[in-house]
Structure formats: structure tokens, C-alpha cells
Amino acid sequence: MSISLERLQSLFLRELAVIVNKDRKIKGQMYFNITEVRITKDRSIATIFYTILSDEKEDLERANEILNSLNKQIRLELSKKVRDIRRMPELKFKYDDTLAYGNKIDKILKELNTKTE
């Protein structure tokens, strides 16, 4: 019996949140918030959306480098935790810019509000 795609995405989200932040004590590593996991219907690719606490370009690049360098290790740890699937999908990390976009809109609205007062 196969696990449903929605349940698998939820399981990946829960486990990845723990895995990517487990060794944060490593010097210079930042906190990652896993916001969403999308797995293709053929279950070959899992796109993991994440955010970090900074919007600085250097921090975003460093976060991307950290996740890409640890990709194989994260995939291995995830495969140990998730035993309900035959083949572990390839992991692709993507920065989730919806929070930054929302903050930008909020800032613009506040500026407009102060100008009208």
C-alpha cells in the first residue's frame, strides 16, 4: 500500500524541519524555517521551500550554499526517518519569498498611511 502524496508531503515537512536545524550549533549556520514541501506526482523530486530570519542577499546566498552542500546528508537522514516509500526523491531547496513580499507590501501600505494622515 502506498502512502498518499499529501501525507508524504506533510511527513517530509515535519521531518525536514528537525533535520535541517538539528546541527545549528555548527559555527555560522543559521535557522531555517521549512514552509512547504511539494513532491511531484511521480515522486521523483521534492521541492522544499524555506525561509530564514534575514532578507540580506548575502545571507540568502549563504543559506542556499549551506542547504545545497548538505543536500546528500539531509536526503540520507530523511530516508532513515521515512520508511514508507520505495525511493527517496531528489531534494531541491528553494527560498520562499512570500514572507519578504508580504513585508514589502506591508511597508508600502504603512508609508501610504502615514502620508495620508
Rosetta silent file (secondary structure, phi, psi, omega in degrees, C-alpha in Angstrom):
SEQUENCE: MSISLERLQSLFLRELAVIVNKDRKIKGQMYFNITEVRITKDRSIATIFYTILSDEKEDLERANEILNSLNKQIRLELSKKVRDIRRMPELKFKYDDTLAYGNKIDKILKELNTKTE
SCORE:     score description
SCORE:     0.000 S_00000001
   1 L     0.000  134.881 -176.566    0.000    0.000    0.000 S_00000001
   2 L   -95.677  143.973  177.672    1.307    3.394   -0.988 S_00000001
   3 L   -78.315  142.074 -177.945    1.249    6.486    1.201 S_00000001
   4 L   -68.064  154.651 -177.569   -0.777    9.405   -0.200 S_00000001
   5 H   -62.853  -42.370 -179.822    1.095   12.334   -1.701 S_00000001
   6 H   -63.534  -42.293  179.608   -0.407   14.853    0.742 S_00000001
   7 H   -66.898  -39.280  178.617    0.527   12.713    3.728 S_00000001
   8 H   -64.543  -42.562  177.423    4.047   12.229    2.373 S_00000001
   9 H   -61.461  -42.650  178.397    4.476   15.988    1.896 S_00000001
  10 H   -64.143  -41.447  178.718    3.313   16.590    5.460 S_00000001
  11 H   -64.847  -44.230  177.456    5.687   13.924    6.774 S_00000001
  12 H   -60.263  -44.548 -179.410    8.606   15.408    4.826 S_00000001
  13 H   -58.241  -47.465 -178.701    7.779   18.888    6.152 S_00000001
  14 H   -64.135  -46.977 -176.567    7.770   17.696    9.753 S_00000001
  15 H   -72.108  -39.252 -179.379   10.958   15.641    9.485 S_00000001
  16 H   -66.287  -34.444  177.949   12.916   18.189    7.432 S_00000001
  17 H   -59.040  -37.272  178.683   12.192   20.940    9.963 S_00000001
  18 H   -76.594  -45.776 -174.464   14.011   18.858   12.549 S_00000001
  19 H   -62.455  -48.238 -174.134   16.805   17.609   10.289 S_00000001
  20 H   -71.533  -19.689 -179.494   17.941   20.944    8.825 S_00000001
  21 H  -106.758    2.854 -176.598   18.057   22.635   12.228 S_00000001
  22 L   -62.949  -44.119 -175.872   19.495   19.740   14.207 S_00000001
  23 L  -105.509   42.146 -179.319   23.139   20.787   13.922 S_00000001
  24 L   -66.183  -15.998 -178.685   22.658   24.540   14.155 S_00000001
  25 L   -69.105  -12.002  175.657   25.444   24.705   16.690 S_00000001
  26 L   -60.847  133.590 -174.894   27.884   24.495   13.794 S_00000001
  27 L   -55.970  126.315  174.632   29.593   27.866   13.625 S_00000001
  28 L    87.317   -5.090 -179.192   27.861   30.251   11.285 S_00000001
  29 L   -81.224  143.136 -176.561   24.858   28.090   10.483 S_00000001
  30 L  -103.440  172.658  178.430   21.512   29.830   10.540 S_00000001
  31 L   -88.063  131.711  178.243   17.982   28.792   11.460 S_00000001
  32 L  -110.729  133.983  173.938   15.840   27.512    8.592 S_00000001
  33 E  -107.753  113.962  178.454   12.070   27.521    8.662 S_00000001
  34 E   -81.204  118.128 -174.832   10.659   24.913    6.278 S_00000001
  35 E   -97.784  -31.248 -177.078    7.420   26.404    4.982 S_00000001
  36 E  -160.939  150.592  173.960    6.253   23.915    2.369 S_00000001
  37 E  -129.018  127.346  176.227    7.169   20.689    0.609 S_00000001
  38 E  -119.972  124.853  179.605    5.898   19.880   -2.869 S_00000001
  39 E  -112.808  134.382  179.487    6.510   16.429   -4.288 S_00000001
  40 L   -64.671  157.756 -177.541    5.917   15.668   -7.959 S_00000001
  41 L   -60.907  -31.541  178.141    3.228   13.111   -8.792 S_00000001
  42 L   -83.905   -0.114  176.138    5.839   10.598   -9.895 S_00000001
  43 L    61.122   31.716 -179.884    7.601   11.197   -6.542 S_00000001
  44 L   -96.642  -25.285 -177.960   10.960   11.809   -8.161 S_00000001
  45 E  -133.034  132.463  173.617   11.531   15.401   -6.993 S_00000001
  46 E  -115.187  118.397  176.934   10.698   17.089   -3.692 S_00000001
  47 E   -95.774  121.571 -177.376   10.892   20.875   -3.718 S_00000001
  48 E  -107.231  119.298  178.897   11.464   22.211   -0.224 S_00000001
  49 E   -95.590  134.294 -177.488   10.570   25.853    0.389 S_00000001
  50 E  -137.646  160.999  171.914   12.336   27.567    3.267 S_00000001
  51 E  -130.001  161.482  173.412   12.762   30.977    4.870 S_00000001
  52 L  -129.406  170.935 -175.041   15.470   32.453    7.053 S_00000001
  53 L   -78.098   -7.743 -177.566   15.377   35.321    9.539 S_00000001
  54 L  -116.706  150.131  175.457   17.289   37.701    7.287 S_00000001
  55 L  -106.989    3.929 -179.128   16.412   39.296    3.960 S_00000001
  56 L   -67.304  139.818 -177.263   20.007   40.274    3.154 S_00000001
  57 H   -60.023  -40.024 -179.423   21.266   38.991   -0.195 S_00000001
  58 H   -63.547  -41.248  179.307   24.495   37.626    1.336 S_00000001
  59 H   -66.697  -37.892  178.660   22.539   35.644    3.937 S_00000001
  60 H   -65.841  -40.979  177.742   20.207   34.235    1.288 S_00000001
  61 H   -65.740  -41.341  179.620   23.161   33.113   -0.816 S_00000001
  62 H   -65.384  -39.443  177.917   24.870   31.567    2.217 S_00000001
  63 H   -62.060  -43.522  178.502   21.660   29.747    3.178 S_00000001
  64 H   -62.619  -42.647  178.628   21.375   28.345   -0.326 S_00000001
  65 H   -63.073  -42.721 -179.800   25.007   27.206   -0.252 S_00000001
  66 H   -60.889  -49.832 -177.496   24.549   25.519    3.147 S_00000001
  67 H   -65.895  -39.435  179.468   21.461   23.591    2.070 S_00000001
  68 H   -69.386  -34.699  178.742   22.943   22.550   -1.263 S_00000001
  69 H   -71.888  -28.712 -179.898   26.182   21.393    0.344 S_00000001
  70 L   -96.757    8.124 -174.406   24.251   19.328    2.905 S_00000001
  71 H   -54.404  -49.977 -177.478   21.735   18.003    0.356 S_00000001
  72 H   -65.117  -40.308  179.227   23.020   14.415    0.286 S_00000001
  73 H   -65.580  -42.721  178.749   23.335   14.250    4.058 S_00000001
  74 H   -63.383  -42.988  179.985   19.814   15.647    4.546 S_00000001
  75 H   -62.775  -40.701  178.537   18.430   13.189    1.991 S_00000001
  76 H   -64.355  -46.443  178.545   20.134   10.279    3.751 S_00000001
  77 H   -63.463  -38.320  178.879   18.789   11.301    7.169 S_00000001
  78 H   -65.480  -39.043  179.589   15.329   11.787    5.703 S_00000001
  79 H   -65.933  -29.114  176.636   15.394    8.327    4.139 S_00000001
  80 H   -71.483  -31.685 -178.592   16.166    6.850    7.569 S_00000001
  81 H   -83.768  -35.316 -176.474   13.135    8.617    9.071 S_00000001
  82 L  -105.333  103.512 -176.573   10.666    7.991    6.231 S_00000001
  83 L  -102.933   -0.949 -173.808   10.449    4.283    5.547 S_00000001
  84 L   -83.982    3.059 -178.804    7.055    4.263    3.809 S_00000001
  85 L  -123.257  153.661 -177.830    8.404    4.949    0.325 S_00000001
  86 L   -76.231  -44.194 -175.599   10.414    2.837   -2.081 S_00000001
  87 L  -130.821  131.282  179.203   12.691    5.534   -3.457 S_00000001
  88 L   -75.672  127.247  179.933   13.700    8.807   -1.856 S_00000001
  89 L   -68.719  159.058  174.081   13.013   11.737   -4.196 S_00000001
  90 E   -68.811  137.750 -178.487   15.703   14.190   -5.224 S_00000001
  91 E   -99.020  130.893  175.376   15.645   17.231   -2.914 S_00000001
  92 E  -126.011  124.008 -178.848   15.621   20.750   -4.335 S_00000001
  93 E   -97.452  135.615 -178.316   15.726   23.692   -1.951 S_00000001
  94 E  -138.810  131.516  178.759   14.067   26.970   -2.905 S_00000001
  95 E   -68.031  131.408  179.523   13.839   30.187   -0.914 S_00000001
  96 L   -92.181  104.610 -174.985   10.231   31.072   -0.118 S_00000001
  97 L   -91.720    9.787 -178.670    9.954   34.785   -0.780 S_00000001
  98 H   -65.683  -36.347  178.507    6.271   35.151    0.107 S_00000001
  99 H   -66.632  -44.553  178.524    7.081   36.427    3.610 S_00000001
 100 H   -63.206  -39.919  178.872    9.530   39.016    2.239 S_00000001
 101 H   -64.554  -42.605  177.531    6.973   40.033   -0.392 S_00000001
 102 H   -62.954  -40.750  177.631    4.287   40.409    2.291 S_00000001
 103 H   -64.149  -37.768  179.472    6.627   42.527    4.422 S_00000001
 104 H   -65.049  -44.205  178.487    7.373   44.746    1.422 S_00000001
 105 H   -63.813  -42.359  179.075    3.658   45.295    0.765 S_00000001
 106 H   -60.456  -42.048  179.439    3.065   45.983    4.473 S_00000001
 107 H   -63.310  -43.105  179.133    5.850   48.592    4.460 S_00000001
 108 H   -63.424  -42.773  179.327    4.378   50.306    1.390 S_00000001
 109 H   -64.454  -38.300  178.091    0.912   50.382    2.970 S_00000001
 110 H   -66.519  -39.550  177.832    2.301   51.888    6.177 S_00000001
 111 H   -64.249  -42.074  178.442    4.124   54.583    4.177 S_00000001
 112 H   -65.069  -37.760 -179.420    0.931   55.408    2.282 S_00000001
 113 H   -66.315  -40.700  179.699   -0.998   55.512    5.548 S_00000001
 114 H   -70.767  -30.920  179.089    1.441   57.973    7.146 S_00000001
 115 H   -71.330  -31.761 -178.157    1.357   60.215    4.063 S_00000001
 116 H   -82.168  -14.984 -179.069   -2.451   60.468    4.152 S_00000001
 117 L   -80.272    0.000    0.000   -2.576   61.389    7.839 S_00000001
